[in-house]
Amino acid sequence: MTLQIPPCLWDEACAAQLLRRYWGQHPDGSPRYTGSRFERLAGGGDKPSEANRFTADDVMAVSTEGPVSKP
């Protein structure tokens, strides 16, 4: 299978606009997309006690992005 990168992603301005929209907020401050703040779940995964291991919080964070994870 060959990865086909959409033309917009080769254009810096277009790609930046897509990212701004993804990480944007509604007027009430809520995120436009539920998965756009996954890195903040449970305080983030960059804590020394959480480094280099998968936790239940990691599974929950990935689930906000929409993929289906199988055990």
CNS distance restraints for C-alpha pairs under 8 A (distance, minus, plus):
assign (resid   5 and name CA) (resid   9 and name CA) 6.79 0.50 0.50
assign (resid   5 and name CA) (resid  10 and name CA) 7.85 0.50 0.50
assign (resid   6 and name CA) (resid  10 and name CA) 7.44 0.50 0.50
assign (resid   7 and name CA) (resid  11 and name CA) 7.08 0.50 0.50
assign (resid   8 and name CA) (resid  12 and name CA) 7.98 0.50 0.50
assign (resid   8 and name CA) (resid  14 and name CA) 5.51 0.50 0.50
assign (resid   8 and name CA) (resid  15 and name CA) 6.05 0.50 0.50
assign (resid   9 and name CA) (resid  14 and name CA) 6.67 0.50 0.50
assign (resid   9 and name CA) (resid  15 and name CA) 4.92 0.50 0.50
assign (resid  10 and name CA) (resid  15 and name CA) 7.31 0.50 0.50
assign (resid  11 and name CA) (resid  15 and name CA) 6.09 0.50 0.50
assign (resid  12 and name CA) (resid  16 and name CA) 6.02 0.50 0.50
assign (resid  13 and name CA) (resid  17 and name CA) 6.21 0.50 0.50
assign (resid  14 and name CA) (resid  18 and name CA) 6.39 0.50 0.50
assign (resid  15 and name CA) (resid  19 and name CA) 6.38 0.50 0.50
assign (resid  16 and name CA) (resid  20 and name CA) 6.17 0.50 0.50
assign (resid  17 and name CA) (resid  21 and name CA) 6.18 0.50 0.50
assign (resid  18 and name CA) (resid  22 and name CA) 6.15 0.50 0.50
assign (resid  19 and name CA) (resid  23 and name CA) 6.10 0.50 0.50
assign (resid  20 and name CA) (resid  24 and name CA) 5.59 0.50 0.50
assign (resid  21 and name CA) (resid  32 and name CA) 7.68 0.50 0.50
assign (resid  22 and name CA) (resid  32 and name CA) 6.71 0.50 0.50
assign (resid  22 and name CA) (resid  33 and name CA) 6.44 0.50 0.50
assign (resid  22 and name CA) (resid  36 and name CA) 6.46 0.50 0.50
assign (resid  23 and name CA) (resid  31 and name CA) 6.97 0.50 0.50
assign (resid  23 and name CA) (resid  32 and name CA) 7.07 0.50 0.50
assign (resid  23 and name CA) (resid  33 and name CA) 7.46 0.50 0.50
assign (resid  23 and name CA) (resid  36 and name CA) 5.61 0.50 0.50
assign (resid  23 and name CA) (resid  37 and name CA) 7.71 0.50 0.50
assign (resid  24 and name CA) (resid  31 and name CA) 6.19 0.50 0.50
assign (resid  24 and name CA) (resid  32 and name CA) 5.90 0.50 0.50
assign (resid  25 and name CA) (resid  29 and name CA) 5.39 0.50 0.50
assign (resid  25 and name CA) (resid  30 and name CA) 5.42 0.50 0.50
assign (resid  25 and name CA) (resid  31 and name CA) 4.37 0.50 0.50
assign (resid  25 and name CA) (resid  32 and name CA) 5.12 0.50 0.50
assign (resid  26 and name CA) (resid  30 and name CA) 5.42 0.50 0.50
assign (resid  26 and name CA) (resid  31 and name CA) 6.12 0.50 0.50
assign (resid  26 and name CA) (resid  32 and name CA) 5.87 0.50 0.50
assign (resid  31 and name CA) (resid  36 and name CA) 6.92 0.50 0.50
assign (resid  31 and name CA) (resid  37 and name CA) 7.54 0.50 0.50
assign (resid  32 and name CA) (resid  36 and name CA) 7.70 0.50 0.50
assign (resid  34 and name CA) (resid  38 and name CA) 7.91 0.50 0.50
assign (resid  34 and name CA) (resid  64 and name CA) 6.17 0.50 0.50
assign (resid  34 and name CA) (resid  65 and name CA) 7.44 0.50 0.50
assign (resid  35 and name CA) (resid  61 and name CA) 7.70 0.50 0.50
assign (resid  35 and name CA) (resid  64 and name CA) 4.54 0.50 0.50
assign (resid  35 and name CA) (resid  65 and name CA) 4.62 0.50 0.50
assign (resid  35 and name CA) (resid  66 and name CA) 7.68 0.50 0.50
assign (resid  36 and name CA) (resid  65 and name CA) 7.71 0.50 0.50
assign (resid  37 and name CA) (resid  41 and name CA) 7.31 0.50 0.50
assign (resid  38 and name CA) (resid  61 and name CA) 5.05 0.50 0.50
assign (resid  38 and name CA) (resid  62 and name CA) 7.27 0.50 0.50
assign (resid  38 and name CA) (resid  64 and name CA) 6.59 0.50 0.50
assign (resid  38 and name CA) (resid  65 and name CA) 7.61 0.50 0.50
assign (resid  39 and name CA) (resid  43 and name CA) 7.92 0.50 0.50
assign (resid  39 and name CA) (resid  44 and name CA) 5.23 0.50 0.50
assign (resid  39 and name CA) (resid  45 and name CA) 7.00 0.50 0.50
assign (resid  39 and name CA) (resid  61 and name CA) 7.09 0.50 0.50
assign (resid  40 and name CA) (resid  44 and name CA) 4.65 0.50 0.50
assign (resid  41 and name CA) (resid  57 and name CA) 7.07 0.50 0.50
assign (resid  41 and name CA) (resid  61 and name CA) 6.35 0.50 0.50
assign (resid  42 and name CA) (resid  57 and name CA) 6.51 0.50 0.50
assign (resid  45 and name CA) (resid  50 and name CA) 6.02 0.50 0.50
assign (resid  45 and name CA) (resid  51 and name CA) 6.88 0.50 0.50
assign (resid  45 and name CA) (resid  58 and name CA) 7.57 0.50 0.50
assign (resid  46 and name CA) (resid  50 and name CA) 6.64 0.50 0.50
assign (resid  46 and name CA) (resid  51 and name CA) 6.14 0.50 0.50
assign (resid  47 and name CA) (resid  51 and name CA) 6.27 0.50 0.50
assign (resid  50 and name CA) (resid  54 and name CA) 7.76 0.50 0.50
assign (resid  50 and name CA) (resid  55 and name CA) 7.65 0.50 0.50
assign (resid  54 and name CA) (resid  58 and name CA) 6.00 0.50 0.50
assign (resid  54 and name CA) (resid  59 and name CA) 7.67 0.50 0.50
assign (resid  55 and name CA) (resid  59 and name CA) 6.73 0.50 0.50
assign (resid  56 and name CA) (resid  60 and name CA) 6.31 0.50 0.50
assign (resid  57 and name CA) (resid  61 and name CA) 6.07 0.50 0.50
assign (resid  58 and name CA) (resid  62 and name CA) 6.20 0.50 0.50
assign (resid  59 and name CA) (resid  63 and name CA) 6.24 0.50 0.50
assign (resid  60 and name CA) (resid  64 and name CA) 6.67 0.50 0.50
assign (resid  61 and name CA) (resid  65 and name CA) 7.27 0.50 0.50
assign (resid  62 and name CA) (resid  66 and name CA) 7.24 0.50 0.50
assign (resid  62 and name CA) (resid  67 and name CA) 7.18 0.50 0.50
assign (resid  63 and name CA) (resid  67 and name CA) 6.23 0.50 0.50
assign (resid  63 and name CA) (resid  68 and name CA) 7.11 0.50 0.50
assign (resid  63 and name CA) (resid  69 and name CA) 7.76 0.50 0.50
